[in-house]
Amino acid sequence: MQYVRLGEFLAVARITGPTHNLLQIRLATFDEEPLVCERLQASGGCRHTPLNEEALVQSVLEGASETNERLGTSYVVSHIRYVENDTPPESVYGHLAGCILEHLHAGGEFQPGISASPNNSFKPSPQQGGA
């Protein structure tokens, strides 16, 4: 997996064979901000069953909660971004959220990204994209 920092967003890309997923999250210091979920513009020409945004958000929040419990941390996801034409299942996004938090907690490096703009979504390089 490839971990990237795009401004205030932490991102991870997962590409395994025909499946591809990108998750970008912004963390808050407390749980008072309303959660924002943003669909990023489709990338490439592939078409899949559309992701269920409600299920994706629920998965991210559950993944973050389970990871917080396991690590003894209290990270709060305040903003979620995903790519419109990424592949299901939505449960993958909970796993990706957990991976981001574990990587952050362990002091792992996040490569600098090109842009934090939602219209210029992160595209992993082929040699770094696999999981």
C-alpha positions in Angstrom: 0.0 0.0 0.0 1.1 3.5 -0.6 0.6 6.2 2.1 0.4 9.8 1.1 -0.3 13.2 2.8 -2.4 15.6 0.8 -2.5 18.8 2.8 -4.6 17.9 5.9 -5.7 14.6 4.4 -4.0 11.2 5.0 -4.5 8.8 2.1 -3.9 5.2 1.2 -4.2 3.4 -2.1 -4.8 -0.3 -2.5 -4.5 -2.0 -5.8 -4.9 -5.8 -6.0 -5.4 -7.3 -9.4 -8.7 -5.9 -10.8 -9.7 -4.1 -7.6 -8.6 -0.6 -6.7 -9.4 1.6 -3.8 -8.3 5.0 -2.6 -9.3 6.4 0.8 -8.5 9.9 2.0 -9.4 11.0 5.6 -8.9 14.1 7.6 -8.7 13.7 11.4 -10.1 16.0 14.0 -9.0 16.5 17.6 -12.5 16.1 18.9 -15.8 14.6 17.8 -17.8 17.9 17.5 -17.3 18.6 13.8 -20.0 17.2 11.4 -18.6 14.3 9.3 -18.2 15.2 5.6 -18.1 12.6 2.9 -16.9 13.6 -0.6 -16.9 11.6 -3.8 -13.9 12.3 -6.0 -14.2 12.4 -9.7 -14.0 9.1 -11.5 -10.5 8.1 -12.6 -9.8 6.0 -15.7 -12.5 4.3 -17.7 -13.5 1.3 -15.6 -17.1 0.9 -14.5 -18.3 -1.1 -11.5 -21.3 -1.4 -9.3 -21.6 2.0 -7.7 -20.3 2.2 -4.1 -23.0 2.6 -1.4 -21.8 5.8 0.3 -23.7 5.2 3.5 -22.1 1.7 3.8 -18.7 3.1 3.0 -19.0 5.8 5.7 -20.2 3.3 8.2 -17.3 1.0 7.4 -14.7 3.8 7.7 -16.1 4.8 11.1 -16.2 1.2 12.3 -12.7 0.6 11.1 -11.4 3.7 12.9 -13.3 2.8 16.1 -11.9 -0.8 16.1 -8.4 0.5 15.5 -8.7 3.1 18.2 -9.8 0.4 20.7 -7.0 -1.9 19.7 -4.3 0.9 19.9 -5.7 2.8 22.9 -6.0 6.0 20.8 -8.8 8.4 20.0 -8.5 9.4 16.4 -11.6 11.1 15.0 -12.4 11.0 11.3 -13.9 14.3 10.2 -13.8 14.1 6.5 -13.8 11.1 4.0 -12.9 11.2 0.4 -13.2 8.2 -2.1 -13.1 7.8 -5.8 -16.5 7.5 -7.6 -15.6 4.5 -9.7 -13.5 2.5 -7.2 -14.4 -1.1 -6.6 -16.6 -2.6 -3.9 -17.0 -4.0 -1.4 -17.4 -1.0 0.9 -16.0 -3.0 3.9 -12.5 -2.5 2.3 -12.7 1.1 3.4 -12.9 0.2 7.0 -9.7 -1.8 6.6 -8.1 1.1 4.8 -9.1 3.5 7.6 -7.5 1.2 10.1 -4.4 0.9 8.1 -4.0 4.7 7.9 -4.4 5.0 11.7 -2.0 2.2 12.5 0.5 3.7 10.1 0.2 7.1 11.7 0.3 5.7 15.2 3.5 3.7 14.4 5.2 6.9 13.1 5.1 5.6 9.5 6.0 8.0 6.7 3.3 9.6 4.5 4.8 10.7 1.1 3.9 14.3 0.1 1.1 14.4 -2.4 0.8 16.6 -5.5 -2.4 18.3 -4.5 -5.1 18.4 -1.9 -7.7 19.4 -4.5 -10.6 17.0 -4.8 -10.5 17.4 -8.6 -6.9 16.3 -8.7 -7.1 12.9 -6.9 -4.1 10.9 -5.9 -2.9 8.3 -8.4 -0.4 5.8 -7.1 2.6 4.8 -9.2 2.4 1.2 -10.5 5.5 0.1 -8.6 4.1 1.3 -5.3 0.4 0.5 -5.7 0.2 -3.2 -4.7 -0.7 -4.4 -1.2 
